[in-house]
Amino acid sequence: FFKTAEGNLVPRRAAGISGRLSRFSGVEISGGKPWPVGWVNAKAAWAYDAPSRQKKHRVAQAERYEVFEALETSGEGKRGFVRFDDGAWFSLADVRVARDAERPAVVGDAEKWIDVDLARQIVTAYVGDAPVYATMVSTGRGGPKSSTVKGEYRIWAKIAAIPMDNTEEALEAAEAMELADAGAPAEEIQLYSLRDVPWTQFFFESFALHGVYWHDRFGNRRSHGCVNLSPIDAR
């Protein structure tokens, strides 16, 4: 068992111990550079000397989270390619690339606003029409209980650290434990309780942009519906 800060006991098998905090952080955009910006999202992505995945065109490998300026694209979707250097290409299947977002009509010419790109798993901060910061995030996994709400919202609260849990909304603890004992995947259990979630910005009901200390999978859908950022980016 683990003992919580409130003095409650949690079975060891129902809790996780967080590993090393993610040191990933996004990119500041200054003077329009680097833009469009992209990141490697595969464990190891090949760079090619032509927009082709044939082995003969492989020239080097790049590690996950390596950042680059996207200079040109060829094709679309997972079969497309993006050029990031003189003659060097990444497969779009291995990367995430930020793109310009249209400023909402309710946002002023010099007002700060944030675009959450659910398709690309990227958040971009803007001042008016100019991007000033971009990073990879993790939004909701999807489904009836784990989707990120869509729409245009005003941030209604900013909190440096806050506990988050759904133990009253989701399955009863006993039922969740039975599922866990039966080998059910965590996403089916839908039960979580977290302390001191950092740098939280609520934008609709309980949906928020916030930092996470329990995973390092930015660029991929993972959350229960919130927009997960690295602690550095969330701050």
C-alpha positions in Angstrom: 0.0 0.0 0.0 0.9 3.7 -0.4 -0.3 6.3 2.0 -1.6 9.5 0.5 -1.2 13.0 1.8 -4.7 12.8 3.3 -3.8 9.6 5.1 -5.7 7.2 2.9 -4.2 3.9 1.8 -4.0 3.0 -1.9 -3.2 -0.6 -3.0 0.2 -0.7 -4.7 -1.2 -2.3 -7.8 -3.6 0.6 -8.3 -1.0 3.3 -8.2 1.9 4.4 -10.4 5.2 5.9 -9.4 6.2 8.8 -11.7 9.6 8.5 -13.4 11.9 11.3 -14.5 10.1 14.5 -15.3 9.9 15.3 -19.0 12.5 17.9 -20.0 10.8 18.4 -23.4 9.8 22.0 -24.2 8.5 23.9 -27.2 10.0 26.6 -29.4 9.8 30.3 -29.2 8.9 31.9 -32.5 10.6 35.2 -33.1 10.5 37.2 -36.2 8.6 34.5 -37.9 11.4 31.9 -37.3 11.5 29.0 -37.1 8.1 28.7 -38.8 6.4 26.4 -39.7 8.2 24.4 -36.9 8.1 20.6 -36.5 9.3 17.8 -34.2 10.3 14.2 -34.6 7.6 12.1 -33.0 9.0 8.6 -33.7 11.6 6.9 -31.4 14.0 7.2 -34.3 13.1 8.8 -37.6 15.1 8.4 -40.8 16.1 11.5 -42.8 16.1 10.9 -46.5 17.8 12.6 -49.4 14.6 12.5 -51.4 10.9 12.3 -50.6 10.9 8.5 -50.6 11.1 5.8 -47.9 13.3 3.5 -49.9 16.3 2.3 -48.0 18.7 3.7 -50.6 17.5 7.2 -49.7 18.3 6.9 -46.0 21.0 9.2 -44.8 20.8 9.6 -41.0 18.5 9.0 -38.0 17.0 11.7 -35.8 15.9 11.2 -32.2 12.4 11.9 -30.8 11.7 15.5 -30.0 14.3 16.8 -32.4 13.1 20.2 -33.6 13.3 21.5 -37.2 11.9 24.2 -39.5 9.6 22.8 -42.1 10.7 24.3 -45.4 8.5 22.4 -47.9 6.0 19.5 -48.0 5.5 16.8 -50.7 2.3 14.9 -50.6 -0.1 14.6 -47.7 -0.9 12.4 -44.8 1.4 9.6 -43.6 2.6 9.1 -47.1 3.8 12.6 -47.5 7.2 14.2 -46.7 8.5 17.4 -45.2 11.8 19.0 -46.2 13.8 20.4 -43.2 17.2 21.1 -44.7 18.9 21.3 -48.1 17.8 18.0 -49.7 16.8 16.4 -46.4 13.3 15.0 -45.8 11.3 13.4 -43.0 8.3 11.2 -43.6 5.2 13.0 -42.3 4.3 9.7 -40.5 7.3 10.3 -38.2 6.9 14.0 -37.3 4.4 16.6 -36.1 4.4 19.9 -37.9 2.7 23.1 -36.7 0.7 25.1 -39.2 -0.9 28.6 -39.3 -4.3 28.8 -37.6 -6.9 31.5 -38.5 -7.5 34.0 -35.7 -11.0 33.7 -34.3 -13.3 36.6 -35.0 -13.7 37.3 -31.2 -9.9 37.8 -30.8 -8.4 41.3 -31.2 -5.6 42.3 -33.5 -3.0 42.3 -30.7 -4.7 39.9 -28.3 -3.1 36.7 -26.9 -4.8 33.4 -27.8 -4.0 29.7 -28.0 -4.7 27.3 -30.8 -5.1 23.6 -29.9 -4.6 21.4 -33.1 -6.2 18.1 -32.2 -5.2 16.5 -35.5 -1.5 17.3 -35.2 -1.3 17.3 -31.4 0.3 20.7 -31.3 -0.5 23.9 -29.3 0.5 27.3 -30.7 0.4 30.5 -28.8 -0.4 33.7 -30.8 -0.4 37.4 -30.4 -2.9 38.6 -33.0 -1.9 36.8 -36.2 1.7 36.1 -35.2 2.7 32.7 -33.7 5.0 33.3 -30.7 5.4 29.8 -29.2 4.6 26.3 -30.3 4.9 22.8 -28.7 3.6 19.3 -28.9 0.9 18.2 -26.5 -1.3 15.2 -25.6 -5.1 15.6 -25.9 -7.9 13.2 -25.2 -7.7 9.7 -26.4 -11.2 9.8 -27.8 -14.4 8.0 -27.0 -17.4 9.2 -24.8 -15.3 9.7 -21.7 -11.9 10.8 -23.1 -12.4 13.3 -25.8 -11.2 16.9 -25.8 -14.0 19.4 -26.2 -14.0 21.4 -29.4 -14.9 25.1 -29.7 -13.8 28.6 -28.9 -13.4 29.4 -25.2 -12.1 32.0 -22.8 -9.7 30.8 -20.1 -11.7 31.2 -16.8 -9.1 30.2 -14.2 -5.3 29.8 -13.8 -4.0 27.8 -10.9 -0.3 27.0 -10.1 -1.0 23.6 -8.6 -4.3 21.7 -8.2 -5.4 18.1 -7.4 -7.4 16.3 -10.1 -9.4 13.1 -9.8 -12.5 11.5 -11.3 -13.1 9.0 -8.5 -16.7 10.3 -8.0 -17.5 10.5 -11.7 -16.0 7.3 -13.0 -16.4 3.7 -11.8 -16.6 3.0 -8.1 -13.2 2.0 -6.7 -14.2 -1.6 -6.0 -15.5 -2.1 -9.5 -12.3 -0.5 -10.9 -10.1 -2.8 -8.8 -12.1 -5.9 -10.1 -11.4 -4.8 -13.7 -7.7 -4.2 -12.9 -7.4 -7.6 -11.3 -9.0 -9.1 -14.5 -6.3 -7.5 -16.6 -8.4 -4.7 -18.1 -6.4 -1.9 -19.7 -6.1 1.4 -17.8 -8.2 3.3 -20.4 -11.2 1.1 -19.6 -11.0 1.7 -15.9 -11.0 5.5 -16.2 -10.0 6.0 -12.6 -7.4 8.6 -11.6 -6.4 10.7 -8.6 -3.5 13.2 -9.0 -2.0 15.8 -6.6 -0.4 19.1 -7.5 -1.1 19.1 -11.2 1.1 22.0 -12.3 0.3 25.2 -14.2 -3.4 24.6 -15.0 -5.6 26.8 -17.2 -9.3 25.9 -17.3 -11.0 26.9 -20.5 -14.4 24.9 -20.3 -15.9 23.4 -17.2 -13.2 20.9 -16.0 -11.3 20.9 -19.3 -7.8 22.5 -19.0 -4.4 23.0 -20.4 -2.0 21.7 -17.7 1.4 20.3 -17.1 1.9 16.6 -16.5 4.6 14.7 -14.5 3.3 11.2 -15.2 4.2 10.7 -18.9 6.5 11.9 -21.7 4.4 11.1 -24.8 3.7 14.5 -26.1 2.7 14.5 -29.7 0.3 11.6 -29.1 -3.3 11.4 -27.8 -3.2 10.2 -24.2 -5.3 12.2 -21.8 -8.8 11.9 -20.4 -9.8 15.1 -22.3 -7.5 17.8 -21.0 -4.6 19.2 -23.0 -1.4 17.8 -21.5 1.8 19.8 -21.7 5.3 19.3 -20.4 5.8 21.1 -17.1 8.1 23.6 -18.8 5.6 24.4 -21.5 2.6 24.6 -19.1 4.4 27.1 -17.0 
